[in-house]
Amino acid sequence: MSDEPRDLDPVADAYDAAAALDDAISALGHDGEQRPGQAEMAAAVVTAINDGGTLLCQAGTGVGKSLAYLVPAALAAASGRRVVIATATLALQDQLVTKDLPLVAAGLAQRLGRPVRWELLKGRNNYLCRHRWEEHAQQQLDIDGGPVSAADIGRGQQLAEIGRWVRLTRTGDRSELAVAPDGRVWSSVSVNSTECVGAERCPQGHRCFAEEARARSARADIVVTNQHLYCIDLFGDGYLFGPHDAVVFDEAHQLETVVTQVAGLEITPAGFARLASEARSVGAGGAAADAVADMATRLTSELEPLRDTRLGAITGDLASLLEVADGRVEQLAAELRSANSADSADSADLERLRVARLAAESLTALRVAADPPAGTVILVEGRGRLRLAPLDVGDLLASRLWGRQACVLTSATLGPHFVQRLGVPAADHTYLAVQSPFDYRSNALLYCAKHLPAPTQEAHRAAATEELAALISAVGGRTLALFTSWRALNDTADALGEVLSDIRILRQGGDLSNTALLEALGNDSATVVCGTMSFWQGVDVAGPALSLLAIDRLPFTRPNEPLAAARREAAGSDAFMTVDVPNAADLLAQGAGRLIRTTVDRGVVAVLDSRLATAGYRARLLDPLPPMRRSIDRAETLAFLNTIRERHDR
């Protein structure tokens, strides 16, 4: 919160939240409706912002939580306060700035007496870098003068499309492109915050898209951003968002994961390889670049035997290797610096400076790894990622977030246990649970296939696939099947394709993008989409296109996942009930929440894991789920699905 005194408008500050909601809903026209719980949530958000408090609000699907916090944010803006809204997904950010905020502003215009200004702010690498485009990418457009591969042609075509777009765009935001470019193509025309040489030194700094976005956001009353960028700023110098009176975290169930990522660091073979490659590309490094590239191979060999483990400390051969890496990266950084002219704006010098900044970031990571801060967990993930992460994010947030400005956290799955997980002061917050207005008992059925073998048994996969095929046949497709592993997804999709000849079986990781998969599900009822973890959250397919939501097994974290193992160890003997079960319950509720998205949706959530009906902890898993009718009766479930199919096939 700003320390500078400001004159706040008491009329707008005291404006009744319920009346404001009515105005905003009226602006929606025939799409607007009064929703039970929405006014209660809006009133609580107003109180939190006015009092500078912390509110955690679990708002069930259909409550309309976006309006319930946007209306108070607009009221706060009219009274001279600044509000930041941080979401976990780009889709929600775009919805807020292109649809919801314009409607709120229009609905409240007469009451507020002045326009509300809002801006969307993303990470720097989401904006095209004019300098890299003009000095680097233009050269890549010339693919004449020699043999040209299909990849070269595709790259050239994408760059040509970017070139046409650059002449028209006002924002430089890559989301405006009709077709998303390949990651390598975009990285050649953008920079992240580490690589950026600064607007003062860059010859294009006076018209930099990222700097213009930051300038616009500094003038805005409401800034919409993502949780990752907000947390980077939170643990940095606060430059991006400046003083603000309130922050709203939507999709707040993901905040712990985001803080863990931002507050940690990684050292990877790919990082060394990239640094060496970038140094060579700017004509610097020579033997020093080769020496850094060699670290990629050596680190891979060192980490391979340690995959998916937690290290008590970095000692022995790994510590010696990282010390060698420190010296080699320092030598490369020195050569990059010495090759530069002081304060030069020459293109070659700026490119070397960009790579020197990458080297400096690598050095910082190596030196933190050599002396990790207290409370840090040291992990080896996958085949070659050394990761340092905070064991508990509560202390980090307590020192930087809680009590410094009003904080509103909301999600459809934000149980009371998040108070402890996020370190929210026990005596200084309000918790509110607002139920969904949807008639789940009439329109939805939670089916647990109790008769199936336990997931730990070899017979489970075949039996679960047979069960799923029967459910899909009963509803005629219309299915999103969620899996906890890629192997389970692919094995099941293969088997379903053999027995369901009249239904299209699509899978994540195939020829279609995630967006295209969901569009296919919406356009053809005789479709099944099989997805892994990225489909458990944020998917919104309304209507009869999605009538069966199948979950292959309870989403417990893998026992050998290093960070989860460390948190279990810290929790002690009660770790399963305090770490594993709450995490699985949250993710299960997120997955189940994909089914009923409107008041007229009907369908079945089918869990193909008998533990939901038999385990002693099942009540803890069931509590966060919507209040659907529950059944273990296969015949009843098939009959309900048949009814749905017959209704929509007429």
C-alpha positions in Angstrom: 0.0 0.0 0.0 1.3 3.5 -0.8 2.7 5.5 2.1 1.6 8.7 0.4 -1.7 10.2 1.7 -4.4 10.4 -0.8 -7.8 12.1 -0.9 -10.4 9.3 -1.3 -13.9 9.9 -2.5 -16.2 8.9 0.4 -19.2 8.7 -1.8 -17.7 6.1 -4.1 -16.0 4.5 -1.2 -19.4 4.0 0.6 -21.3 3.0 -2.5 -23.3 -0.1 -1.8 -21.8 -3.2 -3.4 -25.2 -4.9 -4.0 -26.5 -1.9 -6.0 -23.3 -1.8 -8.0 -23.6 -5.4 -8.8 -27.2 -4.8 -10.1 -25.8 -2.1 -12.4 -23.1 -4.4 -13.7 -25.5 -7.2 -14.3 -27.9 -4.9 -16.1 -25.1 -4.0 -18.5 -25.0 -7.7 -19.4 -28.5 -7.5 -20.9 -30.2 -10.9 -21.5 -27.0 -12.6 -20.4 -27.1 -11.1 -16.9 -28.7 -12.8 -13.9 -28.8 -12.5 -10.2 -26.7 -15.2 -8.6 -27.0 -16.3 -5.0 -23.8 -15.7 -3.1 -22.4 -13.2 -5.6 -23.6 -10.2 -3.6 -22.3 -11.8 -0.4 -18.9 -12.2 -1.9 -18.8 -8.7 -3.4 -19.7 -7.2 0.0 -16.8 -9.2 1.6 -14.4 -8.0 -1.0 -15.4 -4.4 -0.5 -14.9 -4.8 3.2 -11.4 -6.3 2.7 -10.3 -3.5 0.3 -11.7 -0.7 2.5 -10.2 -2.2 5.7 -6.9 -3.4 4.2 -7.6 -6.9 5.3 -7.1 -10.4 3.9 -10.0 -12.4 2.5 -10.0 -16.0 1.4 -13.2 -16.9 -0.6 -14.1 -20.3 -1.9 -16.6 -19.5 -4.6 -18.3 -22.5 -6.2 -18.7 -22.7 -10.0 -21.4 -20.4 -11.2 -21.2 -17.9 -8.4 -19.8 -15.3 -10.8 -16.7 -14.5 -8.8 -15.2 -12.3 -11.5 -17.9 -9.8 -11.2 -17.9 -10.2 -7.4 -14.4 -8.8 -7.3 -14.3 -6.6 -10.4 -17.2 -4.4 -9.1 -15.4 -3.7 -5.8 -12.2 -3.1 -7.7 -14.0 -0.5 -9.9 -15.4 1.1 -6.7 -12.0 1.2 -5.2 -10.6 2.8 -8.4 -13.2 5.5 -8.4 -12.2 6.4 -4.8 -8.5 6.8 -5.7 -7.2 3.3 -4.9 -5.1 1.1 -7.2 -5.9 -2.6 -7.6 -3.9 -5.5 -9.1 -5.7 -8.6 -10.3 -3.4 -11.6 -10.7 -4.7 -14.8 -12.4 -3.1 -18.1 -13.1 -4.1 -18.5 -16.8 -3.8 -16.3 -19.9 -7.4 -17.2 -20.8 -8.8 -15.6 -17.7 -6.6 -12.5 -18.1 -7.9 -12.0 -21.7 -11.5 -12.5 -20.5 -11.2 -9.9 -17.8 -9.7 -7.2 -20.0 -11.7 -7.8 -23.2 -15.1 -8.7 -21.8 -15.7 -8.4 -18.1 -14.0 -5.1 -17.3 -15.6 -3.2 -20.2 -19.0 -4.4 -19.0 -18.4 -3.4 -15.4 -17.1 0.0 -16.5 -20.2 0.6 -18.7 -22.6 -0.6 -16.0 -21.1 1.6 -13.3 -20.2 4.7 -15.4 -23.0 6.9 -14.2 -22.7 5.9 -10.6 -18.9 6.3 -10.4 -18.7 9.7 -12.0 -15.4 9.0 -13.8 -14.0 6.4 -16.2 -12.1 3.4 -14.8 -8.8 2.8 -16.5 -7.4 -0.7 -16.7 -4.4 -2.4 -18.4 -3.1 -5.9 -19.0 0.6 -6.4 -18.1 2.5 -9.6 -19.1 6.0 -10.7 -18.7 8.6 -9.1 -21.0 9.0 -12.1 -23.3 5.4 -11.9 -24.3 6.1 -8.7 -26.2 8.1 -8.5 -29.4 11.5 -6.8 -29.0 11.9 -4.2 -31.7 15.7 -4.3 -31.5 15.9 -8.0 -31.9 13.4 -7.9 -34.7 15.1 -5.2 -36.7 18.7 -6.3 -36.0 18.4 -10.0 -36.0 15.1 -11.5 -37.3 15.2 -9.5 -40.6 18.4 -11.3 -41.5 16.6 -14.7 -41.0 13.9 -13.7 -43.5 16.4 -14.2 -46.3 16.5 -17.9 -46.9 17.9 -17.6 -50.5 21.4 -18.5 -51.6 21.6 -22.2 -50.7 19.7 -25.4 -49.8 16.6 -24.7 -47.9 14.9 -27.2 -45.6 11.2 -27.5 -44.8 12.0 -26.2 -41.3 13.7 -23.1 -42.9 10.7 -22.4 -45.0 8.3 -22.8 -42.1 10.5 -20.5 -40.0 10.6 -17.9 -42.8 6.9 -18.0 -43.2 6.3 -17.4 -39.5 8.8 -14.5 -39.5 7.1 -13.0 -42.5 3.7 -13.2 -40.7 5.3 -11.5 -37.7 6.6 -8.9 -40.0 3.2 -8.0 -41.3 1.8 -8.0 -37.8 4.5 -5.7 -36.4 3.5 -2.9 -38.8 -0.1 -3.0 -37.4 0.1 -3.9 -33.7 -0.2 -1.3 -31.0 0.9 -3.6 -28.2 3.4 -6.1 -29.6 1.7 -8.8 -27.5 2.2 -12.2 -29.2 -1.4 -13.2 -28.2 -2.6 -11.0 -31.0 -1.1 -13.3 -33.7 -3.7 -15.4 -35.4 -1.4 -18.4 -35.3 1.0 -18.8 -32.4 4.6 -19.0 -33.7 7.0 -21.8 -32.9 8.8 -21.2 -29.5 12.2 -20.9 -31.2 10.9 -18.4 -33.7 9.4 -16.2 -31.0 12.5 -16.4 -28.8 14.5 -15.0 -31.7 12.4 -11.8 -31.7 11.8 -11.4 -27.9 13.8 -11.1 -24.7 13.1 -12.0 -21.1 13.8 -9.7 -18.2 17.3 -11.0 -17.8 18.4 -10.5 -21.4 16.9 -7.0 -21.8 19.7 -4.4 -21.9 17.5 -1.6 -20.7 15.5 1.0 -22.4 18.1 3.7 -21.8 20.8 1.8 -23.7 18.7 0.1 -26.4 18.3 2.1 -29.6 14.6 1.0 -29.7 14.0 1.8 -26.0 12.0 4.9 -26.8 9.3 2.8 -28.5 9.7 -0.6 -26.7 6.5 -2.5 -26.5 7.2 -3.9 -23.1 8.1 -0.5 -21.7 5.0 1.1 -23.2 2.9 -1.6 -21.5 4.5 -0.9 -18.2 4.0 2.8 -18.6 0.3 2.3 -19.4 -0.1 0.0 -16.4 1.5 2.6 -14.1 -1.3 5.0 -15.1 -4.1 2.5 -14.7 -6.5 2.1 -11.8 -6.7 -1.7 -12.3 -3.9 -3.8 -13.6 -4.5 -7.3 -14.7 -1.5 -9.7 -14.7 -0.5 -13.2 -14.0 0.5 -14.6 -10.6 4.0 -15.5 -11.8 4.8 -12.0 -12.8 3.3 -10.5 -9.7 5.4 -12.8 -7.5 8.6 -12.0 -9.4 7.9 -8.4 -8.6 6.9 -9.2 -5.1 10.2 -10.9 -4.4 12.1 -8.3 -6.4 12.2 -4.5 -6.3 8.5 -3.8 -6.8 9.2 -1.9 -10.0 6.6 -3.4 -12.2 3.4 -2.7 -10.2 4.5 0.1 -7.8 2.3 1.1 -4.9 -1.2 -0.4 -4.9 -3.9 -0.7 -2.3 -5.2 -4.2 -3.0 -4.3 -7.4 -4.9 -6.8 -10.0 -6.0 -5.5 -13.5 -6.7 -8.0 -15.4 -8.8 -7.4 -19.1 -9.3 -5.6 -18.7 -5.9 -5.3 -22.5 -5.3 -2.3 -22.3 -7.6 -0.5 -19.5 -5.6 1.6 -21.9 -3.5 3.0 -23.6 -6.7 3.7 -20.2 -8.3 5.6 -18.9 -5.2 7.6 -22.1 -5.0 8.7 -21.7 -8.6 9.5 -18.0 -8.4 11.3 -18.2 -5.1 13.4 -21.1 -6.3 16.1 -21.6 -9.0 17.2 -24.2 -11.4 20.6 -25.3 -12.8 20.3 -27.4 -15.9 22.5 -28.8 -18.7 20.2 -27.1 -21.2 21.0 -23.7 -19.5 24.8 -24.2 -20.0 24.3 -25.3 -23.6 22.2 -22.3 -24.4 24.6 -19.9 -22.8 27.5 -21.3 -24.8 25.4 -21.2 -28.0 24.3 -17.6 -27.4 27.9 -16.6 -26.8 29.1 -18.1 -30.0 26.2 -16.5 -31.9 27.5 -13.0 -30.9 31.1 -13.9 -31.9 32.4 -14.1 -28.3 33.6 -16.8 -26.0 35.7 -19.1 -28.1 37.4 -21.6 -25.8 35.4 -20.2 -22.9 32.1 -21.0 -24.6 33.4 -24.5 -25.4 34.3 -24.9 -21.7 30.8 -23.9 -20.6 29.2 -26.2 -23.2 31.2 -29.0 -21.8 29.5 -28.4 -18.4 26.2 -29.5 -20.0 27.5 -33.0 -20.7 29.3 -33.3 -17.3 26.2 -32.1 -15.3 24.0 -34.6 -17.2 26.3 -37.4 -16.2 26.5 -36.3 -12.6 22.7 -35.9 -12.2 21.6 -39.0 -14.1 22.1 -41.4 -11.2 20.4 -39.0 -8.8 17.2 -38.5 -10.8 14.0 -37.8 -8.7 15.8 -37.5 -5.4 16.2 -35.0 -2.6 19.7 -34.1 -1.6 20.5 -33.2 2.0 23.2 -30.8 0.7 25.3 -30.3 -2.4 28.5 -32.0 -1.6 31.3 -34.2 -3.1 31.5 -34.5 -6.8 28.5 -32.4 -7.5 29.8 -29.5 -5.4 33.2 -29.7 -7.2 31.4 -29.7 -10.6 29.4 -26.6 -9.8 32.6 -24.9 -8.5 34.2 -25.6 -11.9 31.1 -24.4 -13.6 31.3 -21.1 -11.6 34.8 -20.5 -12.8 34.0 -21.3 -16.5 30.9 -19.1 -16.6 32.8 -16.3 -14.8 35.5 -16.5 -17.5 32.9 -16.4 -20.3 31.1 -13.4 -18.6 34.5 -11.6 -18.4 35.2 -12.1 -22.1 31.7 -10.9 -23.0 32.2 -7.8 -20.9 35.6 -7.0 -22.2 34.5 -7.3 -25.8 32.0 -4.5 -25.2 32.5 -0.8 -25.7 31.4 1.3 -22.7 27.9 2.6 -23.1 27.9 1.6 -26.8 24.6 1.3 -28.6 26.2 -0.7 -31.4 24.1 -3.7 -32.3 26.9 -6.2 -31.8 27.8 -4.7 -28.4 24.1 -4.9 -27.3 23.9 -8.5 -28.3 27.0 -9.3 -26.3 25.6 -7.4 -23.3 22.4 -9.5 -23.6 24.4 -12.7 -23.4 26.5 -11.3 -20.6 23.4 -10.8 -18.6 22.5 -14.5 -19.2 25.9 -15.4 -17.8 25.4 -13.2 -14.8 22.1 -14.9 -14.1 23.8 -18.3 -14.3 26.5 -17.2 -11.9 23.9 -16.0 -9.4 22.2 -19.4 -9.5 25.5 -21.2 -9.0 26.5 -19.1 -6.0 23.1 -19.5 -4.3 23.4 -23.3 -4.8 26.8 -23.2 -3.2 25.3 -21.6 0.0 21.5 -22.2 -0.1 19.3 -20.1 2.3 17.7 -21.8 5.3 14.5 -23.7 4.5 15.6 -24.6 1.0 15.0 -28.0 -0.4 17.6 -29.3 -3.0 16.1 -31.6 -5.6 17.1 -33.5 -8.7 14.1 -33.7 -11.0 13.8 -35.8 -14.1 17.0 -36.5 -16.1 18.9 -33.4 -15.5 17.4 -30.5 -13.5 19.0 -29.4 -10.2 16.4 -27.4 -8.4 16.4 -25.4 -5.2 12.9 -24.6 -3.8 11.5 -23.2 -0.5 10.1 -26.0 1.7 7.4 -23.6 3.0 6.1 -20.5 1.2 4.3 -19.2 4.3 7.3 -17.3 5.7 8.1 -15.8 2.4 4.6 -14.4 2.0 4.3 -13.3 5.6 7.3 -11.0 5.1 6.3 -9.6 1.7 2.6 -9.8 1.2 0.2 -10.2 4.2 -0.7 -6.9 5.9 1.0 -4.7 3.3 -2.1 -4.2 1.3 -5.6 -5.7 1.1 -5.4 -9.2 -0.2 -8.3 -11.2 -1.8 -7.8 -14.8 -2.7 -10.5 -16.7 -4.5 -11.0 -20.0 -6.3 -13.7 -22.6 -6.6 -11.4 -24.9 -4.6 -9.9 -22.8 -1.8 -10.5 -24.8 1.3 -9.7 -23.5 4.9 -6.4 -25.4 4.9 -4.9 -22.8 2.5 -4.7 -20.4 5.4 -1.9 -22.5 6.9 -0.3 -23.5 3.6 0.1 -19.9 2.5 1.1 -18.6 5.9 -1.9 -16.3 6.3 -1.9 -14.9 9.9 -4.4 -17.0 11.8 -6.0 -14.0 13.6 -6.0 -11.5 10.8 -8.1 -12.8 7.9 -11.7 -13.6 6.9 -12.7 -16.9 5.4 -15.9 -17.2 3.3 -17.3 -20.2 1.4 -20.0 -19.3 -1.1 -21.9 -22.2 -2.6 -22.6 -22.7 -6.3 -26.1 -21.8 -7.4 -26.2 -24.9 -9.7 -28.6 -27.7 -8.9 -26.0 -30.4 -8.7 -28.3 -33.0 -7.1 -30.7 -32.9 -10.0 -28.2 -32.5 -12.8 -25.1 -34.3 -11.9 -24.1 -37.7 -10.6 -20.8 -38.7 -8.9 -20.2 -42.3 -9.8 -17.4 -44.3 -8.1 -16.7 -47.7 -9.7 -16.3 -49.5 -6.4 -16.2 -52.9 -8.1 -13.0 -52.3 -10.0 -9.7 -53.7 -8.8 -7.6 -51.3 -6.7 -5.3 -49.1 -8.8 -2.3 -50.9 -7.4 -3.4 -54.2 -8.9 -2.3 -55.2 -12.3 -5.8 -55.9 -13.4 -6.9 -52.3 -12.8 -6.0 -50.8 -16.2 -7.9 -53.3 -18.3 -10.9 -53.3 -16.0 -11.0 -49.5 -15.9 -10.7 -49.2 -19.6 -13.6 -51.6 -20.1 -15.7 -49.6 -17.6 -14.9 -46.4 -19.3 -15.8 -47.8 -22.7 -19.2 -48.8 -21.4 -19.8 -45.3 -20.0 -18.7 -43.6 -23.2 -21.0 -45.8 -25.3 -23.9 -45.0 -23.0 -23.6 -41.3 -23.5 -22.4 -41.5 -27.2 -19.1 -39.8 -26.8 -19.3 -36.3 -25.1 -16.4 -37.3 -22.8 -13.3 -35.7 -21.3 -11.2 -38.4 -19.7 -8.5 -37.2 -17.2 -5.4 -39.2 -16.5 -2.7 -39.0 -13.9 0.1 -40.2 -16.2 1.0 -40.2 -19.9 1.3 -43.9 -19.9 -2.2 -44.5 -18.6 -3.5 -41.9 -21.1 -1.9 -43.5 -24.2 -2.6 -47.1 -23.2 -6.3 -46.3 -22.6 -6.7 -44.2 -25.7 -5.2 -47.0 -27.8 -7.6 -49.6 -26.2 -10.7 -47.3 -26.6 -9.8 -46.8 -30.3 -10.1 -50.5 -30.9 -13.5 -51.0 -29.2 -15.3 -47.7 -30.0 -15.2 -47.7 -33.8 -18.0 -45.1 -34.1 -16.5 -42.6 -31.7 -13.5 -40.4 -32.3 -10.8 -40.8 -29.7 -8.5 -37.8 -29.4 -5.5 -37.4 -27.1 -3.4 -34.6 -25.7 0.1 -34.7 -27.2 -1.2 -35.8 -30.6 -1.7 -33.7 -33.8 -4.1 -31.2 -32.3 -3.3 -28.4 -29.9 -5.1 -28.4 -26.5 -7.4 -25.6 -27.8 -8.2 -27.6 -30.9 -9.0 -30.7 -28.9 -11.6 -28.8 -26.8 -13.0 -27.3 -30.0 -13.3 -30.7 -31.5 -15.1 -31.9 -28.4 -17.5 -29.0 -28.6 -18.2 -29.5 -32.3 -18.9 -33.2 -32.5 -20.8 -35.1 -29.9 -19.2 -38.5 -30.9 -15.9 -37.4 -29.5 -13.7 -38.4 -26.5 -10.7 -36.2 -25.4 -8.1 -37.8 -23.2 -5.9 -35.4 -21.3 -3.3 -35.3 -18.5 -2.7 -32.7 -15.8 -3.1 -29.5 -17.9 -6.7 -30.5 -18.6 -7.6 -30.9 -14.9 -7.9 -27.1 -14.5 -9.1 -24.2 -16.5 -11.0 -26.2 -19.1 -14.5 -24.8 -19.8 -16.7 -26.8 -22.2 -20.3 -25.9 -21.5 -23.4 -27.7 -22.7 -24.1 -31.3 -23.8 -20.7 -31.5 -25.6 -19.3 -32.6 -22.2 -21.6 -34.9 -20.4 -19.1 -37.4 -19.0 -16.0 -36.4 -17.0 -14.0 -39.5 -16.3 -11.0 -39.7 -13.8 -8.8 -42.7 -14.1 -7.5 -42.7 -10.5 -7.2 -40.4 -7.5 -4.6 -37.7 -8.2 -2.1 -38.4 -5.4 1.4 -37.0 -6.0 3.9 -39.6 -7.0 5.8 -41.0 -3.9 9.1 -40.2 -5.5 8.3 -36.6 -6.4 11.2 -34.9 -4.5 9.5 -31.7 -3.3 6.4 -33.5 -2.1 8.6 -36.0 -0.3 10.4 -33.2 1.5 7.1 -31.7 2.6 5.9 -35.1 3.8 9.1 -35.5 5.9 8.6 -32.0 7.4 5.0 -32.9 8.3 6.1 -36.0 10.2 3.8 -38.9 11.0 0.6 -37.2 9.9 2.0 -36.3 6.5 -0.5 -38.4 4.5 -3.5 -36.6 6.0 -1.9 -33.2 6.1 0.0 -33.2 2.8 -1.1 -35.9 0.4 -4.9 -36.1 1.0 -5.5 -32.3 0.9 -3.5 -32.0 -2.4 -5.4 -34.9 -4.0 -8.7 -33.5 -2.7 -8.0 -30.1 -4.3 -7.0 -31.5 -7.6 -9.9 -34.0 -7.7 -12.3 -31.0 -7.1 -10.6 -29.1 -9.9 -11.0 -32.0 -12.3 -14.7 -32.7 -11.3 -15.4 -29.0 -11.7 -14.9 -29.2 -15.5 -18.3 -30.9 -15.9 -21.1 -28.6 -14.8 -20.5 -25.1 -16.2 -24.0 -23.7 -16.6 -27.4 -24.0 -15.0 -28.6 -26.4 -17.8 -25.6 -28.7 -17.9 -26.1 -32.4 -17.0 -23.7 -35.2 -16.6 -21.7 -37.7 -14.7 -18.3 -37.5 -13.0 -17.0 -41.1 -13.0 -14.0 -41.9 -10.8 -12.5 -45.3 -11.8 -10.8 -45.7 -8.5 -12.5 -47.8 -5.8 -10.6 -46.0 -3.0 -13.1 -43.1 -3.2 -15.8 -45.5 -1.9 -13.7 -47.6 0.4 -10.8 -45.7 1.9 -10.9 -44.3 5.4 -9.9 -40.9 4.2 -12.7 -40.8 1.5 -14.7 -38.1 3.4 -11.8 -35.7 3.1 -11.7 -36.2 -0.7 -15.5 -35.9 -1.0 -15.9 -32.8 1.1 -14.6 -30.2 -1.5 -16.6 -31.7 -4.4 -19.8 -30.1 -5.6 -23.0 -31.6 -3.9 -23.7 -34.1 -6.7 -25.8 -37.2 -6.1 -23.5 -40.1 -5.3 -23.7 -43.7 -6.6 -21.7 -46.9 -6.8 -24.4 -48.5 -9.0 -23.2 -49.1 -12.5 -26.7 -49.7 -13.9 -28.0 -46.4 -12.4 -25.1 -44.5 -14.0 -25.5 -46.0 -17.4 -29.2 -45.3 -17.4 -28.6 -41.6 -16.5 -26.0 -41.3 -19.3 -28.5 -42.9 -21.7 -31.1 -40.4 -20.8 -28.7 -37.5 -21.6 -27.8 -39.1 -24.9 -31.4 -39.6 -25.9 -32.4 -36.1 -25.0 -29.7 -34.6 -27.2 -29.8 -37.1 -30.1 -33.5 -36.3 -30.9 
